[in-house]
Amino acid sequence: MINVTRPDLPPIEEYIEYLKGIWENRWLTNHGPLVRLLERRARDYLQVKNLVVVANGTLALQIALRALELKGEVITTPFTFATTTNVLMWEGLTPVFADIDPRTFNIDPVHVEKKISEKTSAILATHLYGNPCHVEMLAQIARKHDLKLIYDAAHAFGVEYKNQSVLDYGDVSTLSFHATKVFTTGEGGAIVFKDERLLEKIRLLINHGIASEERVIIPGINAKMNEFQAALGLCGFEHIYEKIRSRKRLYEFYKERLAGTNIQFQKIIASRYNYSYMPIGLENLHHRDMVYSELLRNGIKPRKYFFPLTVQFDYLNKKGKDLVGHYDLKHAADIANRILCLPLYTDLDVSVADDICKIIKGKKM
């Protein structure tokens, strides 16, 4: 089976070299030397000042929300991975859903502003598939209404907007280093923030609130990255440019081979992109599901990222109401019904991508 993604792993010899150091010093966790080195390398590569690595991308987002001490409602997108919505609920916040821009697939700032109420404390937007949100408009809205602005940048490792790191926008951005991502530590993630005063608080939050052996000063949790994760990430930095070049070649091949069809491509507004995913929009739900089934029959496993909308999850809609209509999410619903992410990873053979394109072009409405 050709899966939608395949983890990038470094040559095992490179990883073993880091493991030797772990075996020698027996420092496995608790902000060890490899974690500290990974943080420095990540800050340099991403061109950011304040960055803390954590055990996974979900915890990164959860800690970010807790550090900002948000209350009430947070306006967010329904067209995203479950985590973006779930962390709001875990932190006792109420998600309020805004529609998306049907071209970029990201949250629509105009619709965001319409959803602001006296209970709104923040905006949580996703750089979907690594494509930057309308960051300037969202910043204006956040300033105008005195709201915190958080970006779920799980897909946006190394992405730039107008030649500036996309992580420079908003109050806080969070990254995921999951196995499916361009840059991976197996699991893992990072919190990037503008206000340097948050650094000490975030360090406390990810380590049980422990200030010293005898002082625990806030209710934290265990969100620390370990040395084995950090070692894998450090190996990844040696190959990151090569990986992104390979992804770019495949991404552009797909677009060239599928040009002239009724397929919709996401409008990319990044000045530097990482080619995390290969999303396409088919003609309608029936066409999407027909193509999906035909690919499966041929040993190819694409994914309906992201279908259904998070607002359609059973636990968010226990009464069976039309929440898509309630929140006026017509564009998000349309894209979710048509979206399909095709296999894209570093060592995917171009001949396989060509076969995928042939199958798609052969399944017309």
N, C-alpha and C positions, 0 to 999 in steps of 0.2 A: 504494500500500500504506500503510495506517495502522499504523505501528510501535508497539511497546509504549511507546516513549519518543521524545522529540524534543528535542534540545538547546535550551536557552533562550539566546538571544543578545541583547545589548543593541542599541539603535540604533547603527548603524555610526559615526555622527558622534561619539558619546561615546567609542568605542574609538580613533578617529583622533586625538582630542585627546591621549590618552595617548601614542600613537605619535609625535606631533610632539615630545614631550619626549624620547623615546628617541632619535630622530634627531638632536636637538640635542646631547645629552650623550654619545651613543655608548656608554652603559653598558648592556650587553645581559644580563649575568649576574653571578655572584659577589656575591650579596647587595646588589643595587642598590637605589636609592631607592624604586622601586615595590614591590619585595619587602618592604622594611622597613615601608612604609606599609600594605601588605596585612596584614602580621603584626599591626600595631597595630589596624587595623580589625577583624580577626578576633577578637583578644583582647577587644575592647570588645563586639562583637556577641554572642560566645559566653560572655561573662562568665567568662573564665579568666585565670589569671595567667601561665602559662608555655606558650608555643606557638611552634613552629618550622614554617614551611612547607617543603615538599619537592616534588620533581618529579612524584611520583605517589603514590597511596594504597598501592600495594604496597611501595614503598620506605619509606613511613612506618612500616608494620608491621615490615618487616625491620630498620630502624634501631632501632625500639623494643626489639625482642627482643635485638639486639646490645648496646644500651646497658645493659640489665639483666643482661647476662652470664649468661643462663640455660643450664642443662645438663639432660640427662636427658629426662624426660617432661613433656609439657604436656597437660593435659586441655582438650579443645575440643569444639566442635559439628561434626557432619557435615552439618548442614543450613545451608549457607552457600555463598558463592561460592568458587571454587577457591583463590583467594589465601590465605584464612585457613589452610587446610591446607598449601598449598605453601610458604609462608614458613617454617613450622616445619621442613620438610624441608630447605630451603635453608640454614637456620641450624644444621643438624645435630641437631635436636631430634626426639624421637619423639612424634607425635600419639597421644593416647589419647582415644577418642571416648565422649562421654556422650550420653544421650538428651535429647529436648527436652520442654518443656511443650506438650501438644497444643492449648492455648488461645492462648498468647502466641507460640508457635513458637520461643521462645528456649530456651537450654540450661537443663536442670532441675537446680537446686542439689542436690537430694537425690541424684540420680544422679551428680553430680559428686563428692560426698563419698565415694560408694562406690568410685570409681575411683582414689582417692589411694593411692599406695604410697611406699616409701622413695625411689623414683627421681623422684617428682613435684617439679617446681620452680615450676610456675606453672599458672594457669588462663587460657585465652584464650577469651573469650566474644564473641559477635556480637550487637549490638543490631539484630536482623533487621528489615528494612524500616523502620528508624528507631525501632522499638518498644523501650523500655528493657528490659533483662534484670531479673531479680530481684536488683537490685544490693545490697540490704541483706543478704540471705541469703548471697550470694556473698562479700561483704566479711567476714561472720562466719566463713565456712569458711576463707577465705584467712588471716585472723588466727589462727585456731585451729591451723592446720597450717603456719604460717609460709611461705606461698606468695605469690609475686608475682601480681597480678591485672591482666590486660591486656584492654582492650576494643577489638575491631574495631568502630569507630563510623562506618564508611564511609558508612552511610545516615543517620546521626543528626545532621546539621548543624542546630544551633539547637534540638534537642529538650531538653525539661526533664522531670524526674521530681520530683514534690512541690515544684514551683516552684523547682527548682535545676537548673543545667546538668547533663545526664547525663554530661558530660565531667569533672565533679568526682569521679566515682566511680572506684575502682581506682587503681593506680599510674601507668598510662599508658593513654591512649586515642589512637586514630588515625582520621583523617578522609580521605575521598577527595573530590577535586574533579573527578572524571572528567566527561566530557561528558553522561553519563546522570544526574548527580546534581542535586539541588535547587539547590545552589550550585556553579558550575563555573569552572575556569580552563582548560578543554579537557582537559588532564591536570593532575595536581597533587594535593596532599594536605597534611596537617599532623599533627604529633605534639604532643599535649597531655600534660603531666606535672606531678605534684605536687612532686617533689623538685627544688628549684631548682638543686641541685648537678649535675643531669644536663644543664643547659643547655650548658655548655662542651663536655662530652663529645659531645652530639648535634651541635653546630656542627662539631666536628672530624670526626665520622663522616660527615657529609654532604658534606665537602669534602676527601676524600683523607687526612684526618688532619693537614692542614697547619696548623701553629701560626704559622709565619712564612715568609718567603722561603727561609730556610735550615734550617728545622726541620719535619720530619714526625714526629709523635710516637706516632701509633697507625695501624693499617691501616684507613683509611676507604675510601669509594667516592665516586662523584659522584652525589649525590642532590639537587642544588640546583635550586630553581625559577628560571626565567628571567624577565626583565622583561615579555615579551610575555604570558606566562601571568598574571603579577600584574596587568597592565593589564586583562585580561578579568575577573579577579576583582573588581577595584575598581569596574568598571562594574556588575557583578552586585549589589554592595551597594546600589546606587541603586534596585534593583527587587525586592529579595528579599521584602519584605512583600507586595507585589502578587502575586508568583509563588505564594507559599504560600497566599494567599487564593484564588487561582484553582484551585489543586490541591485545596484543601479543598472548594470547591463541587462539583467533579467527583467527588471521593471520596464525599461525602455523597449525591450524585445516584445513583451506582452502588448504594450501600447501600439507598437508598429504593426504587429500581426493582427490586432483586433480593430485597427483603424478602419473607418468606412462602414462599420456596423452600427446597429442601434444601441450599442453599449455606452454607458455613461462612465466617465472617469472623474475622480475627485479633482477639484481645482486646487492645485498646490500653490500656496502663497509664501512658502519658505524661500529664503535666499540660499540656504544650505539645508539639504534634506537628507534623511538617513535611510529611506526606502524600507521602512519597517514592514509594510504590508502591501498587498496588491489587490485593493478593493475594486470591484466593478459593479455597476448598476445595470441589471437586466431590464427588460421591458416592463414586467409586472411580476407579481408573486408567482403566478402560474409558470411563466417562462423561467424565473429563477429556480423554482423547484424542479422543473423539467431538466434544466442544465445540471443542477446539483445531482440528481438521480443518475443521469447518464455518466457523469464523471465518476461517481461511485461504482457504477457497473464496469468501468474501465480501470479500477484499482487506484483511483485518485480521490483523495479526501480533502475537498475544500471546506470552508466553514462559513456559516451565515453570521459573520461578525458585523453588526450586533442585532440579532433577532431572537426573541421579541424585544421590544423596548423595555427598559427596566420598570416603567410605570405599569406594564402589563403583567408583572410577576404576581403570582397568586397572593403572596403575603402583603403586597401593597394594595391589592384590590380584592379584599375578602368579600365585599358585597357585590362583586360582579358589575360594577358601574362602568360606563364608557369614559374612563379617565383620559383617553386620547382626545376625545371630544371635549371633555371638561377643561383640559389644559390647552386646547387648541393646538394640537401637535401634528397637524396635517403633513408637514414636510418630513418630520421625523418618522412618521408612520409609513409614508410612501417609500423613503429610502430604506428603512428596515425591511420592508416587504420585497425589495428588489436587490438587496446587497448580497454579494458573494465575494469572499476573499480567496484568491487563488494561491496555490503553493508558491512560496518565495523564500528561499534560503540560500546560503552561500554556495553550497556544492550541488545545487539542483542543476542537472544537465539541461542545456538549452534545447536539446531534442525532446525532452519531456515537456518543457514549456510549449514547444511547437505542437506536440500532440494534443495538449490541453486546448490550445487555440483552435485546432481543427475540430475538436469535439464541440466546442462552444459555437463555432460558426456553422456547424452542421445541424444544430438544434435551433432552428428558427421557429418563430410563432406561426 
